[in-house]
Amino acid sequence: MIQNAALKQPSVRVNLAAKKKLDQIQAQTDLSQPALLDRAIDLLDLEMRSKQFSQDMADLVSQPKVLREYHRIAATFDGASADGLDKK
């Protein structure tokens, strides 16, 4: 019998130490291992995006002329929203 590729669950190899930690976390929660892995991947993605954002902001701050232009554009958009909220 040939399995439909779309129905087949993907396999991921992990080392024994990671598997043991996964088992321990699962025992402490009501989450399945695939749900825990999904959460871990989402958290790692968030961490990577946060680090990239921090680096981008550091690059922006290191260029005063570009930073002034950023603030000018941001002020234009803040004014265009006309919501009366001060974004300071």
N, C-alpha and C positions, 0 to 999 in steps of 0.2 A: 504494500500500500504506500503510495507516494503522498507525503504531507505537503499541504499548501504552504509555501514559504511565508505567506502573510500570517498564518496561524501559528507558526513555529515560534516558540519563545527563544529570544537570543541568549547565548551563553557568554559569560564573562569569567575569566579565570582570576582568582585572587590567591595570594599566598596564605599559608596556614594561620599566620598571626592575624591577618586582616579578617579571615573567616571566623576566628575565635572571638575577636572584638565584635564582629557583626552578630554572632550568636548571643553574646552577652548583652548587647544593646537590645536585641529582639526580646530577650527574656525580661528586660526591664520595661518594655513598652508593649503596646498591643499592635504594633506595626509589623507588617510582613517584611521579609528581607528585601524584596524588590522595592517596596515603599521606602525603606530606610536608604537604599542605594539611590533612589530618585531624589530624596531629600539631600543626601550628601552631595550629589552632583549639582543640584540647584544652589546649595551653599557655596560650593567651590566656584561655580559660575559667578555668583554674586561677589565673592571675594576677589576674583580676577577683574571683574568690571570695576569694583571699588578701587583697586590698586591702579588700574589704568586711568580712572577719573582723577585720582590724586596726582598721578604723574602729569597728566594733561594740565591740571590746575597749576602745578609747580612750574611747568614750562611756560604757561601763560603769565604767571606772576614774575617770572624772570625776564620778561620782555615788556618794559613799561609802556612803550608806544602801542603795542598790540593790546595790552591790558586796558589802556585808556579807550581804545576803539571798542573793546568788548563792553566796557561800562557805558559808552555812548549808545551802543546798539541796545543794551539791556534797558537803559533809561527810556529809549524810544518805545520799546515794547511795553514797558511798565506804564508809560503814559497813554499808549494806544488802548490799553485794556480798559481804561476809564472806570475802574471799579472802586476808586477812592482809597484803596489799601496801599499803604507805604511799605515797600519791600525791604526796609532797612533792618 
